[in-house]
Amino acid sequence: MDSTTVATAADAADAPAPLPATPEAAAREQQATSQAVDRQVGLPPWQGPVTRRPAFVSETEWQVLREVARQRVDYERELLRIVNNLRFHKLLERWRAQAAAGDTPGRRALAGQLLDELPLRVRREEYSVAEAEKLQHELLAALEPDPARRAARAAVEAARLRQRLLQEQGVPVP
């Protein structure tokens, strides 16, 4: 880097590793990232700057995420947002894949985690309110088998979502 080049946070992040050279290597990497997604269950979304590739992000995904984040003024904030968005979608994919296993405590716990994180996804405009409400109903169906209790919980969750959005907009909420 010469004296006329300005280093950015994006440049300071770890240099990209080579992409998997063979289909077998790519499959091994995907298996490793899949196992890392399992370790995200029960953990909150990432906080602070993302300074290295999270284990649940493949090298290919990491290079794409970093390139997308470089397109924004606030690289670190955008990288954190899209890493957490990818994490949420991988957890959602994991939860949906577990449907064949039936109602398990792990699947219910994951549904609860996704439900808790959903207002944040809406706040960051990754989901519309309508999409979030649809996903809330899907998650609640797994959490509450009784239709009457599920409807009551859906009303509570919808109110929580609206309250969070209003708070973010600076509207006083009783």
C-alpha positions as CSV (number, residue, x, y, z in Angstrom):
1,M,0.0,0.0,0.0
2,D,1.6,3.3,-1.0
3,S,1.2,6.6,0.9
4,T,-1.7,7.8,-1.4
5,T,-3.9,4.7,-0.5
6,V,-6.2,5.1,2.5
7,A,-6.7,1.9,4.5
8,T,-10.3,1.2,5.5
9,A,-11.9,-1.1,8.1
10,A,-12.7,-3.4,5.2
11,D,-9.1,-3.6,4.2
12,A,-8.0,-4.2,7.8
13,A,-10.3,-7.3,8.1
14,D,-8.7,-10.6,7.5
15,A,-7.6,-11.2,4.0
16,P,-9.8,-13.6,2.1
17,A,-8.8,-17.3,2.2
18,P,-8.8,-19.2,-1.0
19,L,-12.2,-20.6,-2.1
20,P,-12.6,-24.4,-1.9
21,A,-10.7,-25.9,-4.8
22,T,-12.9,-29.0,-5.3
23,P,-16.6,-29.9,-4.9
24,E,-15.5,-32.2,-2.0
25,A,-13.7,-29.3,-0.3
26,A,-16.8,-27.1,-0.7
27,A,-19.0,-29.8,0.7
28,R,-16.7,-30.1,3.7
29,E,-16.8,-26.4,4.2
30,Q,-20.6,-26.4,4.0
31,Q,-20.8,-29.2,6.6
32,A,-18.6,-27.2,8.9
33,T,-20.7,-24.1,8.6
34,S,-23.8,-26.1,9.1
35,Q,-22.5,-27.5,12.4
36,A,-21.5,-23.9,13.4
37,V,-25.2,-22.8,12.7
38,D,-26.2,-25.4,15.3
39,R,-23.9,-23.7,17.9
40,Q,-25.8,-20.4,17.3
41,V,-29.0,-21.8,18.7
42,G,-29.7,-20.1,22.0
43,L,-27.2,-17.3,21.4
44,P,-28.1,-13.7,20.8
45,P,-27.3,-11.9,17.5
46,W,-23.7,-10.8,17.1
47,Q,-22.8,-7.5,18.6
48,G,-20.0,-5.0,17.7
49,P,-17.8,-5.1,14.6
50,V,-17.3,-8.4,12.8
51,T,-13.5,-8.6,12.4
52,R,-13.2,-12.1,11.1
53,R,-15.3,-14.7,9.4
54,P,-17.9,-16.3,11.7
55,A,-17.8,-20.1,11.7
56,F,-21.3,-20.3,10.4
57,V,-20.4,-18.3,7.2
58,S,-18.6,-20.1,4.4
59,E,-15.6,-18.5,2.8
60,T,-17.6,-17.9,-0.3
61,E,-20.4,-16.3,1.6
62,W,-17.8,-14.2,3.6
63,Q,-16.2,-12.8,0.5
64,V,-19.7,-11.9,-0.9
65,L,-20.8,-10.3,2.4
66,R,-17.7,-8.2,2.7
67,E,-18.0,-7.0,-0.9
68,V,-21.6,-6.0,-0.3
69,A,-20.7,-4.2,2.9
70,R,-18.0,-2.3,1.0
71,Q,-20.8,-0.7,-1.1
72,R,-22.1,1.1,2.0
73,V,-20.7,4.2,3.8
74,D,-20.6,2.4,7.2
75,Y,-18.8,-0.8,6.3
76,E,-18.6,-2.2,9.8
77,R,-22.3,-1.6,10.6
78,E,-23.4,-3.0,7.3
79,L,-21.3,-6.1,7.7
80,L,-22.7,-6.7,11.2
81,R,-26.2,-6.3,9.8
82,I,-25.8,-8.7,6.9
83,V,-23.9,-11.3,9.0
84,N,-26.8,-11.3,11.5
85,N,-29.4,-11.4,8.7
86,L,-27.6,-14.5,7.2
87,R,-27.4,-16.0,10.7
88,F,-31.2,-15.5,11.2
89,H,-32.0,-17.1,7.8
90,K,-29.7,-20.0,8.4
91,L,-31.4,-20.6,11.8
92,L,-34.8,-20.3,10.1
93,E,-33.8,-22.8,7.5
94,R,-32.6,-25.1,10.2
95,W,-35.9,-24.8,12.1
96,R,-37.9,-25.5,8.9
97,A,-35.6,-28.5,8.1
98,Q,-36.4,-29.9,11.6
99,A,-40.1,-30.1,10.8
100,A,-39.8,-33.7,9.6
101,A,-38.5,-34.7,13.1
102,G,-41.7,-33.4,14.6
103,D,-42.2,-31.4,17.7
104,T,-39.0,-31.5,19.7
105,P,-37.7,-29.3,22.5
106,G,-34.9,-28.1,20.4
107,R,-37.2,-27.1,17.5
108,R,-39.5,-25.3,20.0
109,A,-36.5,-23.5,21.5
110,L,-35.3,-22.4,18.1
111,A,-38.8,-21.2,17.2
112,G,-38.8,-19.1,20.4
113,Q,-35.4,-17.6,19.5
114,L,-36.5,-16.7,16.0
115,L,-39.7,-15.2,17.3
116,D,-37.7,-13.1,19.8
117,E,-35.3,-11.8,17.0
118,L,-38.1,-11.1,14.5
119,P,-38.8,-7.5,15.7
120,L,-35.1,-6.7,15.1
121,R,-35.4,-8.0,11.5
122,V,-38.4,-5.8,10.9
123,R,-36.7,-2.8,12.4
124,R,-33.8,-3.3,10.1
125,E,-36.2,-3.6,7.2
126,E,-35.2,-7.1,6.4
127,Y,-38.8,-8.2,6.8
128,S,-42.0,-6.2,6.2
129,V,-44.6,-6.2,9.0
130,A,-46.8,-8.5,6.9
131,E,-44.0,-10.9,6.3
132,A,-43.1,-10.9,10.0
133,E,-46.6,-11.5,11.1
134,K,-46.8,-14.5,8.6
135,L,-43.6,-15.9,10.1
136,Q,-44.9,-15.2,13.6
137,H,-47.9,-17.4,12.9
138,E,-45.7,-20.1,11.5
139,L,-43.4,-20.1,14.5
140,L,-46.3,-19.9,17.0
141,A,-47.9,-22.9,15.4
142,A,-44.8,-24.9,16.5
143,L,-44.7,-23.3,19.9
144,E,-48.4,-23.5,20.9
145,P,-50.5,-26.4,19.7
146,D,-53.7,-25.2,21.3
147,P,-55.5,-22.8,18.8
148,A,-57.0,-20.5,21.4
149,R,-53.8,-20.1,23.3
150,R,-51.9,-19.7,20.0
151,A,-54.3,-16.9,19.0
152,A,-53.8,-15.1,22.3
153,R,-50.0,-15.5,22.0
154,A,-50.2,-14.2,18.4
155,A,-51.9,-11.1,19.6
156,V,-49.2,-10.5,22.3
157,E,-46.5,-11.0,19.7
158,A,-48.1,-8.7,17.2
159,A,-48.4,-6.0,19.9
160,R,-44.8,-6.6,20.9
161,L,-43.8,-6.1,17.3
162,R,-45.8,-2.9,16.9
163,Q,-44.5,-1.6,20.2
164,R,-40.9,-2.2,19.2
165,L,-41.4,-0.4,15.9
166,L,-43.1,2.6,17.6
167,Q,-40.3,2.8,20.1
168,E,-37.8,2.8,17.3
169,Q,-39.7,5.7,15.7
170,G,-39.6,7.7,19.0
171,V,-43.3,7.3,19.6
172,P,-44.1,7.1,23.3
173,V,-45.6,3.7,24.1
174,P,-47.6,3.2,27.4
